[in-house]
Amino acid sequence: MSEKSVYDQIKKQNGEAFAQEIRRFHNGIFELPNLKNMLKYAGRDAKPLLNYLLLLKQTSENENTIEAVSAKDPIKLLEKAGYTAYVADTLHKQNAIRKYFAKDEKLCTFYDPYRYQKYYIINAVKENVDQIKRENFPHPERQDEYGTSVISIQILKTGGFISIKNRYNHTVSNPDNTFNSNPDNIIPGLSKALEHYFNTSFTYFNDLPDNYIMLNNQIIHYTEERHGVYFDDHYYVKAGQIYELNQDYQMMAGNFIIDLKNKKVLSPLVEPFVYPYDSFPDVLNAEIQGKKLTLKRDDENNHYLLADNVQIMKINAKHEITELYLPETKKIPDCFLRYSETLEAFSAPNVQYIGDKCLSDNKICHSLYLPKVLIIGDNFLEDNEKLNGLDLPSVREIGKNFLYANESCSSLHLPNVQTIGDDFLKNNKLLTELNMPKSETIGDSFLYYNKELKKINLPSVQKIGKEFLHFNKNCTSLNLPNVQTIGNCFLRVNDLLTELNAPKLETIGSYCLFHNKELKKIDFPLLQKIGDDFLYDNEICTSVNLPNNCIAGEGFLYSNSLKNVLISDKIKIVSSKSDKNSKKTLSFLYILHSLYDFAQEKSRSVKNCFLRRHQNEHS
């Protein structure tokens, strides 16, 4: 077939710009055999593929060398490359490398009990894997020492496809294309050895760009990969098969399919098994059931899904879901749109319950309307960066990691919330006022590292976890009239607090009020237990009132300019650093000597020390 004829075919199939780009770069590329079929799913931008196509043109292999290594054992070749490797032909073997993966970087392979049945799998672990620590790689790269220290080579049993997965999973781009999915980049000869060992074939070439895979000698472009399924605007690839959408009535929306003809939303991820299951299709199908569906498009190629003429969804030109409106939905199950990173606005006026991990990977949602929601599970909008105002007037219970790492929220309205889990608004830097009149229990790291909060009203709170307001530097007054328990690092490194009211406080953790520079008076009449380093390095406090039988940890009132001390003569200081079975208990005499020592050091600042005996104890 002539070069011009191939050019015309590519022009018709991939677009004129695509064909012209190839011709300007190197005319000889049109001589590649079966080029039209190779580029059928390669998209409409040739630039990322030019060097790769030229490499195909220039590649010539030494057949004798290939045949010489083809009969070698791939396990032994991987041993030469420094790996301990094995064939994973059972579920146990498939998931045996799971222990090497960080919590948020585990392969989807581990959640698929049928993967070893569909793929030939070889897992390989570097012999020095225990010395390669995740914390030593703050800026991950796909093929750094950590990423390639544990790999999983997976070859489709029906042939034509190979993927090499690494230790980062989705923390880096294209983690399923480690070593460019070419085993020869691990050690020369491994590709042919694998084909010979498993009696199969696959396409393996160097330098395939990101967001492209090879399948049966076809270059496949994709915009997103989830659980081994590859998505593009008009097709998806699953288990070695390419599934094209019927563009007359089907449309891709994220990794879901809008089917106007059958009036439903489909998910290619459902079969045969995917964990965690995204509840989005179930929720949307219930919302649109029995309604007339229409799809409209504007001049910017945005699409709008309407149900009975009410806009339900906006899909941008990249086929991403950006807006969602659920007028009738009352319950949203777990993992709803968990992997959606594109949703900007979400409105569900009648929702009362939201499960765990909903919208947990979304960073850009800036509009949220949930006026009737009562319960929100864990990880809702975790890592969101754009929501700057939050109004949930009805919510009673919020799980862990809600708006974790959101730095932009500057207004918060939660008048009825009673329980909040760990890491709520952790690392928020803009909130200046907080009023939650009905909150009773708050988990760990609540407003940890918030530097701007000045006014706080928590009149009903009884229990607060560790690191509450840790590193807050602007709070000047705090009223906690009903709090009974506060965890470690409460208001640690606060520079400005001058008033603290907690008359019912019974237990306080370690490092609380550590390095506070302004608090002059401590009055905790019911306090029973104090952790280590309480009020450590406060040099301005002059009055402390503590009850009978209070137990304090090490560093109690260390480096403090006390003048009046009202404490029990039976107070104990317990060393938390000594052996469990031989804890050192120190009497009040020790405290008195300590205060005397401080007095000598601080120009005899201790002037009055009142000893209060037990009420039931005789003089």
C-alpha positions in Angstrom: 0.0 0.0 0.0 1.4 3.4 -0.9 2.5 6.0 1.7 -0.2 8.4 0.5 -2.8 5.7 0.9 -1.7 5.0 4.5 -1.5 8.7 5.2 -5.1 9.2 4.1 -6.3 6.2 6.2 -4.6 7.6 9.3 -6.0 11.1 8.5 -9.5 9.7 8.4 -9.1 7.5 11.5 -7.1 9.8 13.8 -7.5 13.2 12.3 -5.6 15.4 9.9 -3.4 17.0 12.6 -2.3 13.5 13.7 -1.4 12.4 10.2 0.4 15.6 9.4 2.5 15.4 12.6 3.8 12.0 11.7 4.6 13.1 8.1 6.5 16.2 9.4 8.5 14.1 11.9 9.4 11.1 9.7 7.7 9.9 6.5 9.1 6.4 6.9 6.8 5.7 9.8 4.0 5.2 7.3 5.9 2.1 6.1 5.3 0.3 9.4 3.2 -2.8 8.7 -0.4 -2.6 9.7 0.0 1.0 11.0 -3.7 1.8 10.7 -4.8 -1.0 13.0 -1.9 -0.2 15.4 -3.1 3.4 15.8 -6.8 2.8 15.9 -7.1 3.5 19.6 -4.1 5.8 19.9 -6.1 9.0 20.2 -5.8 12.2 18.1 -2.5 13.6 19.3 0.5 12.1 17.6 3.3 14.1 19.4 3.7 11.8 22.4 4.1 8.8 20.1 6.6 10.1 17.5 9.8 8.9 19.2 8.1 5.6 20.0 6.9 5.1 16.4 10.4 5.9 15.1 11.9 3.4 17.5 9.6 0.7 16.0 10.8 1.7 12.6 14.4 1.4 13.5 14.2 -1.7 15.8 16.0 -4.8 14.6 16.6 -7.6 17.0 19.3 -10.3 17.0 17.3 -13.4 16.5 20.1 -15.7 17.7 20.4 -13.9 21.0 16.7 -14.0 21.5 16.5 -17.7 20.9 19.5 -18.3 23.2 17.7 -16.8 26.2 14.2 -17.9 25.4 14.6 -21.2 27.2 16.0 -19.7 30.4 14.1 -19.8 33.7 12.6 -16.3 34.4 12.9 -16.9 38.1 16.6 -17.4 37.8 17.0 -14.3 35.6 15.2 -12.3 38.2 17.5 -13.7 40.9 20.4 -12.3 38.8 18.7 -8.9 38.8 18.7 -9.0 42.7 15.1 -10.3 43.2 13.6 -13.2 45.1 10.8 -14.2 42.7 8.0 -16.8 42.5 5.0 -17.7 40.3 1.8 -16.6 42.1 -0.7 -19.3 41.1 -2.9 -19.1 44.2 -4.7 -16.3 45.9 -2.3 -16.6 48.9 0.8 -16.3 46.7 -0.8 -13.5 44.7 -1.3 -11.4 47.9 1.9 -12.5 49.8 3.7 -9.2 48.9 0.9 -7.1 50.4 2.9 -6.6 53.6 5.5 -4.6 51.7 3.0 -1.9 50.6 2.2 1.3 52.4 -1.4 1.7 53.7 -2.6 4.0 50.9 -0.5 2.4 48.2 -1.8 -1.1 48.1 -2.4 -2.7 44.6 -5.9 -3.3 43.5 -4.6 -6.8 42.7 -4.9 -7.6 46.4 -8.7 -6.9 46.3 -9.3 -9.1 43.3 -9.6 -12.8 44.3 -9.7 -13.9 40.6 -6.6 -12.0 39.3 -4.3 -15.1 39.4 -6.9 -17.0 37.4 -6.9 -14.4 34.6 -3.2 -13.5 34.6 0.2 -15.3 34.8 1.7 -13.5 37.8 5.3 -13.4 39.0 5.9 -11.4 42.2 9.5 -10.3 42.8 11.0 -8.7 45.9 14.5 -7.1 46.2 16.8 -9.1 48.4 17.5 -5.9 50.5 13.9 -4.8 50.7 13.9 -4.4 54.5 16.6 -1.7 54.1 14.6 0.3 51.6 12.3 2.5 53.7 9.2 4.4 52.4 10.0 7.5 54.6 13.3 7.9 52.8 11.5 8.7 49.5 9.4 11.9 50.2 9.3 12.6 46.4 8.4 9.3 44.8 9.4 8.5 41.2 8.0 5.4 39.5 11.4 3.7 39.0 13.3 4.8 42.0 14.8 2.2 44.4 11.7 2.0 46.6 9.2 1.8 43.7 11.0 -1.1 42.0 12.0 -3.0 45.2 8.7 -4.9 45.0 7.2 -5.6 41.6 4.4 -7.7 40.2 4.7 -8.9 36.5 1.2 -9.8 35.2 0.6 -11.3 31.8 -2.9 -11.9 30.4 -3.4 -15.6 30.0 -5.2 -15.0 26.7 -2.1 -13.3 25.5 -1.2 -9.9 24.0 -0.9 -7.8 27.2 1.6 -7.4 30.0 1.8 -5.0 32.9 4.6 -4.5 35.5 3.3 -3.0 38.7 5.4 -1.4 41.4 5.3 -0.5 45.1 3.8 3.0 44.7 0.6 2.0 43.1 -1.3 5.3 42.2 1.1 7.5 44.2 3.1 8.0 40.9 1.9 8.3 37.3 1.4 5.1 35.4 2.6 2.7 38.1 1.3 -0.2 36.0 3.8 0.6 33.3 7.0 0.2 35.4 10.0 -0.5 33.3 7.8 0.5 30.4 6.1 -2.9 30.9 9.2 -4.4 29.1 10.7 -7.2 31.2 14.0 -6.8 29.3 14.4 -3.5 31.1 14.7 -5.5 34.3 17.3 -7.9 32.9 18.0 -8.6 29.2 16.3 -11.8 27.9 13.5 -11.8 30.5 10.7 -11.1 28.0 11.4 -14.1 25.8 12.0 -16.2 28.9 8.5 -15.3 30.2 6.9 -16.1 26.9 8.6 -19.4 26.7 7.9 -20.3 30.3 4.2 -19.5 30.1 3.8 -20.5 26.5 2.1 -17.2 25.6 3.0 -13.9 23.9 2.7 -10.2 24.6 3.8 -7.0 23.1 6.8 -5.4 24.8 8.5 -2.3 23.5 10.6 0.4 25.1 9.7 4.1 25.6 5.9 3.9 25.3 4.7 7.3 26.7 2.5 7.6 29.8 -1.2 7.0 29.3 -0.6 4.4 26.5 -0.5 0.6 26.7 0.2 -2.0 24.1 -2.4 -4.8 23.5 -2.0 -7.3 20.6 0.3 -4.9 18.7 -2.1 -2.0 19.1 -1.3 1.3 20.8 -4.1 2.1 23.2 -4.5 5.6 24.6 -6.3 6.0 27.9 -7.1 8.9 30.3 -7.7 6.9 33.4 -6.8 3.5 34.9 -8.8 1.9 37.7 -8.3 -1.7 39.0 -6.7 -2.8 35.7 -9.4 -1.3 33.5 -8.3 1.5 31.1 -10.7 4.2 30.1 -10.8 6.7 27.3 -13.6 8.9 25.9 -15.3 6.3 23.7 -14.0 2.9 24.8 -12.5 1.0 27.7 -10.1 -1.9 27.9 -10.8 -4.7 30.3 -9.0 -8.1 30.6 -7.4 -7.7 27.3 -10.6 -6.8 25.4 -11.5 -3.4 23.9 -15.1 -2.4 24.4 -16.3 0.5 22.3 -19.3 2.6 23.3 -22.2 3.1 21.0 -21.9 6.8 20.5 -25.6 7.1 19.4 -26.8 6.6 22.9 -23.8 5.9 25.2 -21.4 8.4 26.7 -18.4 8.0 29.1 -18.6 10.0 32.3 -15.5 9.5 34.3 -15.2 5.7 34.5 -18.9 5.2 34.2 -21.2 4.9 31.1 -24.4 6.9 30.6 -26.7 4.7 28.6 -29.7 6.8 27.4 -31.3 4.0 25.5 -31.6 1.7 28.6 -31.9 4.6 31.0 -29.2 3.6 33.4 -25.6 4.2 34.5 -23.2 1.3 33.9 -19.8 0.6 35.6 -17.2 -1.5 33.7 -15.5 -2.0 37.1 -18.3 -4.2 38.6 -17.5 -7.5 36.9 -16.1 -9.9 37.8 -14.9 -8.4 41.1 -13.7 -5.0 42.2 -13.0 -3.7 45.7 -14.1 -1.3 46.9 -17.3 -1.2 45.0 -18.3 2.3 43.9 -22.0 2.9 44.8 -22.4 5.7 42.3 -24.3 3.6 39.7 -26.7 2.3 42.3 -27.4 5.8 43.7 -27.8 7.4 40.3 -29.9 4.6 38.9 -32.3 5.0 41.8 -32.4 8.7 41.3 -33.3 8.5 37.5 -35.6 5.5 37.7 -38.8 6.0 35.7 -37.6 9.5 34.4 -37.1 10.7 30.9 -33.3 11.1 30.2 -31.9 13.7 27.8 -28.4 14.8 27.1 -27.6 18.4 26.0 -24.4 20.0 24.9 -23.2 23.6 24.9 -20.7 25.4 22.7 -17.7 24.4 24.9 -18.6 20.7 24.4 -19.9 20.3 28.0 -22.7 17.8 28.3 -25.6 18.0 30.7 -27.7 15.0 31.8 -31.3 15.8 32.5 -33.9 13.7 34.2 -37.4 14.9 33.6 -35.8 18.2 32.5 -34.0 18.6 35.8 -30.2 18.8 35.4 -28.6 15.9 37.3 -25.0 16.0 36.0 -22.5 18.1 34.2 -19.8 16.4 32.2 -17.0 18.5 30.7 -15.3 18.2 27.4 -12.8 15.7 28.9 -15.8 13.4 29.8 -15.2 14.2 33.6 -18.1 14.6 36.0 -17.9 18.2 37.4 -21.3 18.8 38.9 -23.9 16.5 40.5 -27.4 17.1 41.8 -29.4 14.4 43.5 -32.8 15.9 44.4 -34.5 12.8 45.8 -31.7 10.7 47.2 -31.8 10.1 51.0 -28.9 7.7 51.5 -25.5 7.5 50.0 -23.7 4.2 50.6 -19.9 3.7 51.1 -17.4 4.5 48.4 -19.6 6.8 46.4 -17.4 8.4 43.7 -14.4 7.5 45.9 -12.0 8.0 43.0 -13.6 11.0 41.4 -11.0 13.8 41.4 -13.0 16.2 39.2 -16.3 16.9 41.0 -16.5 20.7 41.7 -20.1 21.0 43.0 -22.3 18.5 44.9 -25.9 19.1 46.0 -28.2 16.5 47.7 -30.9 18.5 49.5 -32.6 15.4 51.0 -29.7 13.2 51.9 -29.6 12.2 55.5 -26.8 9.6 55.6 -23.4 9.4 53.8 -21.2 6.3 54.2 -17.5 5.8 54.4 -14.9 6.9 51.8 -17.4 9.0 49.8 -15.6 11.5 47.6 -12.4 10.7 49.5 -10.0 11.4 46.6 -11.7 14.6 45.5 -9.5 17.7 46.0 -11.4 20.4 44.1 -15.0 20.4 45.3 -15.8 24.0 46.3 -19.6 23.8 46.6 -21.4 21.5 49.0 -25.1 21.5 49.8 -26.3 18.9 52.3 -28.8 20.7 54.5 -30.5 17.6 55.9 -27.6 15.2 56.4 -27.5 13.7 59.9 -24.6 11.2 59.7 -21.4 11.4 57.7 -19.0 8.4 57.7 -15.2 8.3 57.5 -13.0 10.0 54.9 -15.7 12.2 53.4 -13.9 14.8 51.2 -10.5 13.8 52.7 -7.7 15.8 51.2 -10.1 18.3 49.7 -8.3 21.6 49.1 -10.9 24.0 47.8 -13.9 24.0 50.1 -13.7 27.4 51.9 -17.0 27.3 53.7 -18.9 24.6 55.4 -22.6 24.7 56.5 -24.2 21.5 57.7 -27.0 22.7 59.9 -28.5 19.2 60.7 -25.5 16.9 61.0 -25.2 15.0 64.3 -22.3 12.7 63.7 -19.1 13.0 61.6 -16.6 10.2 61.1 -12.8 10.3 60.8 -10.8 12.4 58.4 -13.6 14.7 57.3 -12.0 17.5 55.3 -8.6 16.2 56.5 -5.8 18.4 55.1 -8.2 21.1 53.9 -6.3 24.4 54.3 -8.9 26.7 52.8 -12.0 26.4 55.0 -12.5 29.8 56.8 -16.2 29.4 58.0 -17.8 26.5 59.7 -21.4 26.1 60.8 -22.2 22.8 62.7 -24.8 23.9 65.3 -26.0 20.3 66.0 -23.0 18.1 65.6 -22.4 15.9 68.7 -19.7 13.5 67.7 -16.6 14.1 65.5 -14.0 11.5 64.6 -10.2 11.9 64.3 -8.4 14.4 62.0 -11.4 16.7 61.4 -10.0 19.8 59.7 -6.5 18.7 60.5 -3.9 21.1 59.0 -6.6 23.8 58.4 -4.9 27.2 58.4 -7.6 29.8 57.9 -10.4 29.1 60.4 -10.6 32.0 63.0 -13.8 31.2 64.9 -15.4 28.0 66.0 -18.9 27.5 67.5 -20.2 23.9 68.1 -22.6 24.3 71.0 -23.7 20.6 71.1 -20.5 18.7 70.4 -19.8 16.1 73.2 -17.0 14.0 71.7 -14.1 15.1 69.4 -11.4 12.7 68.2 -7.7 13.1 67.7 -5.9 16.0 65.8 -9.0 18.2 65.8 -7.8 21.5 64.2 -4.2 20.3 64.6 -1.8 22.9 63.2 -4.5 25.6 62.8 -2.6 28.8 63.5 -5.4 31.4 63.2 -8.2 30.1 65.5 -8.9 32.8 68.1 -12.5 32.2 69.3 -13.8 28.8 70.4 -17.1 27.8 71.9 -17.5 24.1 72.9 -19.8 24.3 75.9 -21.0 20.7 75.8 -17.8 18.8 74.9 -16.8 16.1 77.4 -14.0 14.3 75.6 -11.3 15.6 73.3 -8.6 13.4 71.8 -4.9 14.1 71.4 -3.4 17.1 69.6 -6.4 19.4 69.9 -5.2 22.8 68.8 -1.6 21.6 68.8 0.5 24.4 67.2 -2.3 27.0 67.4 -0.6 30.3 68.2 -3.5 32.7 68.4 -6.1 31.4 70.7 -6.3 33.7 73.8 -9.2 32.3 75.7 -10.8 28.8 75.9 -14.0 27.9 77.8 -14.6 24.1 78.2 -17.1 24.0 81.1 -18.0 20.3 80.7 -14.8 18.7 79.4 -13.6 15.7 81.4 -10.9 14.2 79.3 -8.3 15.8 77.0 -5.6 13.8 75.2 -1.9 14.5 74.6 -0.5 17.8 73.2 -3.5 19.9 74.0 -2.6 23.5 73.0 1.0 22.5 72.8 3.1 25.5 71.6 0.3 28.1 72.0 1.9 31.5 72.7 -1.1 33.6 73.6 -3.5 31.7 75.8 -4.3 33.7 78.9 -7.6 32.1 80.1 -8.5 28.5 80.4 -11.7 27.3 82.1 -12.2 23.6 82.5 -13.7 23.1 86.0 -14.7 19.4 85.4 -11.5 18.2 83.8 -10.4 14.8 85.3 -7.7 13.5 82.9 -5.2 15.4 80.8 -2.5 13.8 78.6 1.2 14.5 78.1 2.7 17.7 76.8 -0.4 19.7 77.4 0.1 23.5 77.4 3.7 22.6 76.8 5.6 25.9 76.0 2.6 28.1 76.7 4.0 31.5 77.6 1.1 33.6 78.8 -1.2 31.4 81.1 -0.9 32.7 84.6 -3.5 30.7 86.5 -4.4 27.0 86.5 -7.5 25.9 88.3 -8.5 22.2 87.8 -10.3 21.3 91.1 -11.4 17.8 89.9 -8.2 16.8 88.0 -7.1 13.2 88.8 -4.4 12.4 86.3 -1.8 14.5 84.4 0.5 13.2 81.8 4.2 14.1 81.3 5.6 17.6 80.9 2.4 19.5 81.9 2.9 23.2 81.6 6.5 22.6 80.8 8.5 25.7 80.1 5.8 28.2 81.1 7.6 30.9 83.0 4.7 33.2 83.8 2.2 31.0 85.6 1.9 32.1 89.2 -1.1 30.1 90.6 -1.9 26.4 90.4 -4.9 24.7 92.1 -5.0 20.9 91.9 -7.1 18.4 94.0 -6.3 15.5 96.4 -4.8 12.3 95.0 -3.8 13.9 91.7 -1.2 11.8 89.8 1.2 13.7 87.6 3.8 12.5 85.1 7.4 13.6 84.7 8.3 17.2 84.0 5.3 18.4 86.1 5.5 22.2 86.2 9.1 22.1 85.1 10.8 25.5 84.5 7.9 27.5 86.0 7.9 30.7 88.0 5.3 29.6 90.5 4.4 31.8 93.5 1.2 30.1 94.8 0.7 26.4 94.8 -2.5 24.8 96.1 -2.0 21.1 95.8 -2.5 17.9 97.9 0.2 16.7 100.2 -0.5 13.3 98.7 0.1 14.1 95.1 2.2 11.6 93.2 4.6 12.0 90.4 4.9 8.8 88.3 7.7 8.2 85.8 6.1 7.0 82.6 9.6 6.2 81.3 10.5 3.6 83.9 9.8 -0.1 83.6 6.1 -1.0 83.7 6.6 -3.3 86.7 8.7 -0.9 88.7 7.2 2.5 88.2 8.8 5.2 90.3 6.3 7.0 92.6 7.5 10.2 94.2 5.9 11.8 97.2 4.9 15.4 97.8 8.2 15.9 99.5 9.9 15.4 96.2 7.7 18.1 94.7 8.5 20.4 97.6 12.2 19.9 97.1 11.8 20.4 93.4 9.9 23.7 94.0 12.6 24.7 96.4 15.3 24.0 93.7 13.3 26.1 91.2 13.0 28.8 93.8 16.8 28.9 94.2 17.1 29.0 90.4 14.4 31.6 89.9 15.4 33.9 92.7 13.1 32.2 95.3 9.9 32.8 93.3 7.9 30.2 95.3 6.4 32.2 98.1 3.4 30.3 99.2 2.8 26.5 99.1 -0.5 25.4 100.6 -0.8 21.7 101.6 -4.3 20.3 101.4 -4.9 17.0 103.1 -7.6 14.4 102.2 -11.0 15.2 103.7 -11.2 11.8 105.3 -7.7 11.8 106.7 -7.0 12.8 110.3 -4.5 15.6 111.0 
